[in-house]
Amino acid sequence: MLSSHFRFEEDFMAAHGYPKMAEHKAAHEKLLGQARKLNGGRAAQPDAIRRFWRGVESDLNDDADYLAYLNDIHAELTARLRSE
């Protein structure tokens, strides 16, 4: 599920010219690697899940830039709809 979400997000960023796509994609790869290590073929333990999410939170250092990028797209689309 995480991989599917990242693929959707990366396709969206590519289609709309997100300027920090390479960095964002590298963070996705790092998180996917951590997620793959979580269970090692068995059920993930709660402490492993907590460590993973702490890692996710610490790696999301460009959220503000990404949200600003999405807000700009929203504003542009809204302006286009209002002008039609």
N, C-alpha and C positions, 0 to 999 in steps of 0.2 A: 504494500500500500504506500509506503514511504517513497519507494522507487517510482511508482506511478505518478505520485504527486510532484516529485522533483522533475520528472520528464515533462509533465504538463507545464510546470512553471518555466522550465528552460525553453520550451517551444514558444511560450508566450513572450518571454524576454527576447528571444531571437526575432520573432515577428515584429516586435515593437521597439527594437533597437536599444535595449537596456545597456547603458554604457559600462557597467561593471559586471557584465555577464561572466567573464572568465573567472573572476574572483568568487562570484556567487556559485558557479558550477563547481569550482574546487572545494568550496565549503560543503556542497552537496555530497561530493565524492567522499570527503572525510567523514561526514555523518553516516553515509551508507556503510562505509568500512567499519565504523564503530558499531552500527546496528548488526552487521553480520557476525561480529565477534560476541555479541550479547549472549547468545544461547549455546553456541558450539554444538548444535544438533539436539539440544534438550530444552526443556522449558526454562525460560529466563526467570531468574530470581528477582524479587522486588528490589534488592539493593543494587543489582546490575542495571535495572531499569532506571532507578534514581540517578545513578552515576551517568548513564547515557543522557538523560534529560538535563543534568547539570552541564554536561558537555555541549549539548545543543544550545542552552541558554548562553554559555560563554562564547560560542562561535557565532552568534547572531549579532555581529557588531555593525552590520550595514543595514539593519532594519529601517532606520530613519531614512536612508537614501532610497531604499526600495519602496517604502510607503510614499515618499514624495514623488517618485517616478510614477506610481500607480495613480496618485491624485492628479498629476499632470495629465495623464491619459484620460482620466475621468472628466476633468475640466474641458479638455479639447473635444471629447465626444459630446458632452453636454452643450457646448457652444455650437457645434455643428448641427445638432438636433434643433436647437432653438433658432438657428438661422434659416432652417428649411421651411 
